[in-house]
Amino acid sequence: MSGEGPTEGDVALACMRELVGALVALGLTDACVSPGSRSTPLALALARDRRVRVHVHLDERASGFFALGLAKATGRPAAVACTSGTAAAELLPAAVEAHMARVPLLLLTADRPPELRGVGANQTIEQVGLYGRYVRWSHDADVPGDRPDPGHWHGLALEAWGRSLRHPPGPVHLNLPFREPLVPSREARARGEVRLAFGEGPTGPPAPSEEDVRALLEVVGGTERGLVLAGSLRAPAAALLELAARVGWPVAAEPTSGLRLPGTLEAAQALFADAAFAAAHEPEVVLQVGAAPTSRPALGLVARAGRLVIVDPDDLVADPHRRAARRLVVDPEALCRAALRRAPARGETAWLRAWREADRRARSALDAMLDAWTEPSEPRVARDVAAWVPEGGTLVVASSMPVRDLDLAMRPRTGLRVLANRGASGIDGFVSTALGVAAAGSPTVALAGDLSLLHDVGSLLWRGRRGPDLVLVVPNNDGGAIFSMLPQRDLPELEPLFVTPHGLDLGAVCEAAGVGHALVLRAEDLPEALERARAAGGVQVVEVPVERAATVRHHAELRGAVGEALR
């Protein structure tokens, strides 16, 4: 090549190294990559930058959810890179969840150059605008050979990173077309360390105005009969608990709020589900902070509220019943901290005492019933797993029944972070998400239904032998038990269309994937099995067989026990 100019492949690699170097300077530490030809310059640039941890995935959908888990755990954008065509379409589910859950993500898709689009070229689809309104920003970049200016690629990195973190954070899409040859003719030389002036960082939720503070004070000052409902939050607002204690309002905190702490209600969902108690204790005001509630009883409480006020830091528009009298799109920590100094100091009112006494009785009834069963039950598994996770650890919980069982049965505790894909509430990509969270570094446990595990079993097969330490707890009821509690239960097609029993041996699946497997047949044996799994390291599956009919019966018996205790 002596005397010849650089090839298209050389220029493409050099430009991608500029792009990647700028992203690293901004804070990128992790990138997920799937094999493909068209993405060669991008994949090489990521792999040859030693400051980037590259996680290789066979399946682009799994790659997207793994990056999502990393971003959830760290609060930083993770990158996911793929080749052109349907590979790029596989990132849509993760993009949807990131959009709905306000998670920063960099979608880097390789593409054919403009002259090969729309002419029937192989592995070419319309990738411009592929993710629609589910990305914060989308840009179809120039072909590197047409725009070899380093400053241009630095600018794209700065724009993509900034847009992903600008409040509310979310995914961005950078479409990167490349011409052949895709492989460099020689090692492209680094141009020196990238130094940029970065402008503004993450903005965070808007600071409350004096008008916002006065509005909250009017809400909490106007009645003793109020209730705080803390839904999913990306950052817990500790001042909310202080404010509630000052004004004498009970707090029902979902596990994903980060506020299921001592002092909050311990059996809120059981109280909401008891029709007699709920009717006699209707709050005049519900202050909802964060996302809309997960459970049907909590959604019913919100729908019936005499007055609903929502503090919505991520602008989720968390009002499915369109009942909110007011919605404050502000930082809840700053808002409550400002209101705390001026709120009425009611202390423990008769209203609060009534809720606390009922909560004490309901919690005792729940625990007594759960502990009385020798066979495993899904609510007990959720309770005991949440209690067992080591201090400072993370529990990743799947949608459908696991997140609801956790909300029902988890005792308040400190030192635990709970994450879930509740933006769009899908079960797809759960194993990948949990592996991504574990790769961020903290002790990680995942609570998955058997269908959540099997839906993403490709990730288990691909990452099992090379994954980070992760304990996956799987109550296995051979299908989707939630449908036996929904109106579909009366359909003659319930079993084949909705429950979808699989009949698979999860131990054999784990053996094929090269991951550890333990079977727990008695409820009291679960903590010991979890300890052994943690000590073994790597990816470990702890399977807890549960009869589907027993799951329905267990929930009915828990409701009955709580009702009897409250009466």
N, C-alpha and C positions, 0 to 999 in steps of 0.2 A: 504493500500500500504506500510505499515511500513515494513522495511527490504528489500523491493524490489527496484531494480534500476529504474531510470526514464523510462517512456514509450516513444515510438516514438513521440507521441504527445507532451510530455513535452520537449523533445530535439528540436523538430521543432519550438515550440513557443520560446524557449530560443534563438535559432539561429536567428529567425526572429526579436526578440527584439534587438539582437546585430546589425543586418543589419539596422533596422529602426533607432536605436539610433545613429549609425554612419552617416546615411544620414541626420538626424536632426542636428548633430554636424556640418555637412558640409553646412547646410542652408535650408534643406527641411522644409517647413511649411504647405504644403497642399497635401492631397492625396485623390484620388477618388476611391471608392470601389463599386463593384457590388456584389450582393449576390451569393454565391456558396459554395459548400462543400469543394472541394479540396483546396481552398484558405484560409481555416479557420485559420491556424497558422499565415499567413501573415496579414489577416484582423484583427485578435485579436491584433497582435503586433502594428499595426497602431492605432487601436482604443484605446489601453491602454496606449499609449504615449500621455500625455496631451499636449505636445508641438506641436502636429500635428492636424490640422483641417481636419477632415474626412468628405467628401461629398459623401453621398450614392446615387447611381443611379441604377434604375432598369435595364437600357439598357446600355450595355458596349460601344456601339458606342457613345451614348450621354456622357458617362463618359469620354471617350477619348477626345472628343471635349471640354468638360468642363475643363479638365486639360490643354488642349491646350490654351484655353482662359486665364486661370490663368497664364500660363507661358508667353504668349504674353504680358500680362499686367505688370508682375513683372520682366521679364527677368531672372527669376530663374526656374530651373526645377521643375515641379510638377509631382507627381507620380500618376499612374493609375494602379490599381490592379484588377485582375479578376481570375476566375476559369479556368479550362482547357476546351479544345474542341473548339466549334464554338465561345464561349465567347472570346477567344483570337483572333480569326479571325476578330471579330467585331472592334478591335482596328486598323486594317489596314488603313481605311480612315484617321483617325487622324494622324497615323504615316506618311502617304504620305504627308499630308499638313505640318506637322512639319518638315519633311525632306526638302520639297521644299521651305518653308518659313523661314528655319533656326531658329527653335524654340526648345529649350531644353526640353526634355520630358523623363520620366522614365517609361518604359512599364514593369510592373512586372506581369508575367503570371504564375499562378500555373499549375502544370503538374502532370501526373502520373509518378511513378518511372520508370527507364529504363526497368525493367523486365516486365512491363505491356504494353510496346509500341510494336506495330506490331503484337499483338496476339489477336486482336479483343476485347480488354477491352473497357468497356463502356466509353463514353465521352472522347475518346482519339484520337487525330489527331497528325500529325507530326508538332510539334510546334518549333522544332529547325530550325532556319533559316526561320521562317514563314514570316518575314517582308522583307526578301531579302535585296536589296541594299537601302531600305528606312530607315535603321537605321545605325547609326555611328558605332555601336558595338553591338554584340550579344553574349551571353554566356549562355550555359546550365549548371546550377549550380549542385553541388553534392547534393544528398539527405542529409538533416541535420543529420540524424542518422549515416551516413557514414563519416561526416566531422564536428564534433561538436566543432571544434577549433574556439574560438571567433575571433582570428586574421584573419582567413580565410574570415569570413563574413565582418569584417571591411575592408579588402582589396577589396572585391567585391564592397562594397559601394563606396569606394574611386575611384575605376576604373570606375564604372558606372557614378558617378557624374562628374568626370573629363572628361570622353569621351563625355558626353552630352554638356559640356560647351566649349570644345576645339574648336577653330575656324576652320571652321564655325560650330556653335552649331547645335544640332539636337537631334532626339530621339535615345535612346539606349534601348536594350531589355535584360532583365534578366529573364530567364526561370527557374522557381523554382519547382522542383519535390518534392512531399511529399508522404510518405507511411502512411497507416493507422496504428493505430488510429490517426485521425486528431485533435481530441479534447483532450486537456491535461487532465491528470488524477487529477492534482492539479494545483494550481496557480504557474506558473514558477516564480522563484524569479529573480529580476533584479540583474545584476552582478556589479552594481556600475556605476557611470557616465563614459561615453565613452570619452576618450581623445586620439586624434590622431594628428600626424604630417601630415599636408595635402599637402605638395608639392605645385605645381603651381596651381593658380586659372585660371579663364577664360583668354585666351590669347588675344582675340580681333582680329580685322583685322590687317594684317601686316603693320608695319610702312613703310612709303615711303622711298625709297633710293634716293640718289642724282640723279641717272639716271631717276627715276620716276618723280621727280620734274622738271628736265630739259625737259622731254617729254611733261609734261603739259604746261610748259612755251612756248615751241615751238608751241603747239596747239593754245593757247590763244594769243600768240604774232604774229602769222602768218596772221591773218585776222581780220578785223572789223566785217565781216558778219558771226558772229557765234551765236549759240543759245544753252542754257543750258536746258536740259530736265531731271528733277529730278523724277525718278520713286520711287517705294516703297523702303523704307529704314527702318531698325530696329532702327537706331539711326540717327536723323537729323544732317546734317552737315552745321551748320550756316556759316562757313567760305566760303562755296560755294557761298552764296549770296553776301558776301563781294567781292569775287574775280570777280564775274560776273559784279557787279556794277563798279569795278575798270576798267575792260577792255571794258565796254560798250556793254555787251551782254544781251539780254532779257532772263528771266528765266520762263520756264513753269514747274510748280511744281504740281505733282499729290497730292491729299489730303493725301495719305498714305506715302508720303515722309517726312511728318512733316515740310515741307518748304513752304506750301501754306500760306505765310505770306505777310503782306503789303509790296509792292515794287515788288512782282512777278506779272506776267501777270494774269489778272482777268478773261479773256475769251479765254484762249489759245486754248482750244479744238474747240471752234467756229471758231477761225481764221484758225486753221489747216484744218477744214472741208470745208472752203470756197475755192473752186478750183481756182478762179481768184486771190485772195490774196495770196494763197500758191504758185502759179506759179510765181508771181511777187516778192516774198520774200523768195526764196529758200536760206537757209543758206549754206555757203561754208563748214562750219564745225558744226556738232552737237556733243556736249559733253553730253553724257548720263551718269547719276550717279544713281546707284542702278538698280532695276529690269527693264525689258523691259516694254514699255508703255502698258497701258490698252486699250485705245481706238483705233479703226481702223484708224482714221485720224492721230493720233500720230505715230502709226506703219508705216503708209505710209510715213510720214515725215522722219522717220529714214531710211526706205528702199531707199528713194530717195537721202539721204544726199550725198553731194559731198565727204565728209570725215566724218566718224563716229569714235569717240574715246569713250570708255566706261571705267568708273571708277566703279569697281565691288567689293565692300568690302567683300561680302559674297560668292564670287566665284560661282555666280549663272549661269555663262556663258550666260549672258542676251543678246544674239545676235541671235534671231530666223532667221534673214535674212542672217546671215553669212557675214555681211557687215563691221564689225569693222576693221579699219586699225590698231588699237591697243587696248588692254584691260589691264588695270592696276588693279591688285587685291591688293588693298591697302586701308588704312583708309582714306576716302575722307576728313574728317575734318583736319587731320594732313597734308595731301597732299596740300589742298588748303591754309591752314595756312602758309605752307612753301613757296608756290608759290606767295602768296599775296605780300610779301616784294619785289619781283623782277619782278612782272608783269607790263606791260605798263599801265600807268594811262591815259586812253582815255576819261573817263567820259561819257557824253551823246553825242554820235555820231549821225549822220544823220540816220544811220541804227537803232539805239535804239529808236530815236524819232519817226521813222515811225512805229515801232512795238507798241510803247506806245500810239500813237494817234489812231491807228487802234484798239488797245485793249480798249481804252476809249470808242470809238464808239460802238464796239461790246458789251461791258458790258452794256452800256446804252440801247442798243436795246434789249438785253436779259431781263433786268430787267423790261423795259417798257412793253414788251410782256407778261412776267410772271405775272406782277401785273394787267394787263388788264383783265385777265381771272377770272371770278367769280367762275367757276367750278374748282375743284382741278386738278392740273397737277403734274405728277411725278417729272419733273425737279424742279418745285417750292417747292414741299414737301422737296426734297433734299436740296435745297438752304436754306429754312427757318428752317429746323431742324438743319443744321450745324451752322446757326447763333444763334440759341436759346440755344444750349448746354451750361450749366453753365461754367464759367471760371474754368480751371483746370480739366474739365471733359473729358470723352472719348466717341467718337462716333464709334460704330462698324457697319460696312456697309457690306451688303450681296453682293455676286457676281451677275452676270448677269446684269440687268438694274440698280439696285440701285447704284452700284459703278460707273457706267458710267454717270448716271444722276448727281451724286455728283461731278464728275470730270468736267462735263459741267457747272454746275450752282453754285457751292460753291464759295462764296466770300472769299478772303484771310482774315485771322484773327489770332490773337494770343490766347494762353490759351486753345487750343483744340488739343487733340491727336486723330488721326483717325487710326483705325485698321481694317483689313479685311483678310479673308482667301484667299489670292491671290497667295499662293504658287502653288496650283493645281487648284485654281479657281472653286471649287465645291460649290454647295449650301447646301450640306449635313452637318448636325451638326451645323448649324448657331445659332439656339437658344441656344444650349449648350455652344457654344463658347462665346456668349454674356453674358450668365449667369456666366460663369467662369471669364470673364473680370470684371463683376460687383462685383463678390465675392472678387476681389483683393482690392476693397475699394473706388475707385474714382467714382464720379457721372457718371453713364453710360446710354447712349441712344443707341438704335440699330435701324437701318433702314433696313427693310427686305421686300422683295417681298412676296406676298401671298403664292407662292409655296415654298419659303425658310422657311416660318413659318410652313406650313403643312408638309413639308418633315421631319421636326424635331419636330412634334407636340407631340411626346411622352415625350420629355423633358419638354414641357409646362405643360402637364398633371401631370408629376411626380414632377417637381420642383416648379410649380406655387404657391402652398400654402406655400412653405417653402423657396422660392428663395430669393435672395438679392434684393435690390431696383433696378429695371430695367424698363425703359420706352421703349417699342417696338413700333415703328411707322411702319405701314403696309399699303402702297398703294395697294389696292386690285382691280386688273383688271380681276379677275376670270381666271387666267391662265398665261402663259408665253408670255408676250408682245414682248419680244426681237425677237421672231421668225417672227413676222410681219414686222421686219426691216431687216431680213436676206433673202438670196435667197429661203429659204423654204416657204416664203410667197406665192409663185406662185403654190405651190403643192396643188392638190385637197385634200390631206390628212392633210393639215396644222392643222385644228382644232383638230381632235381626237389624232393625233400622236405627235404633237409638242406643241400646245397651251395648251392642256389638261385642259379644263375648269372643275372646281370642283363643282361649285354651292353650296358651303358650307356656312353656316351662321357662320361667325367668332365670332359673339357675343355669339352664343350658345356654340361654342368650348371653348371660354374663361370662360363661366359660368361653363361648365363641369370641366375645369381645376382649377377653384377657383381663377381666376385672374381678375383684373379690365378690363373693356372694355369701350371705348368711340368711338362714331361715329362722324366723321367730314365731313360735306357735303359742306361747303364753305371754299375756300382757306384761307380767312382772319381769320377764326376761329381756325386755327391750333395752333398758339402760346398759346392762352388761354387754349386750351385742353391739351397742353403739361404741362403747369403750374399746372393744376388741377391733372394731372397724377403724376407729381413729388411730389406734396403735399400729395397725398394719400399714397404713399410708396408701398413697395412690388413690384410685377410684374404687370405692367399695359400695356395693348395693346391699342394703338390709331389707329383705322382703318380709312383709307381715301379711300372711293370707287372712282375708276377711270374707265372710259370706255376705253376699249382696243383700239377702233378705234380713240378715242380722243387722246390717247397717240401717235399714229402714226401721227395724224394731228398736234399735238402740236410740235413735233420735226421738222416736215416739215415747219411749220410757223416760228419757231425760226430760222431755217437756212435761210429762206427767209428774215426775218427782219434783220439779221446780214448782209446778202449780200447787201441789200438795203442801210444799214447804211455805209458800207464800200465803196460803189460806189458813 
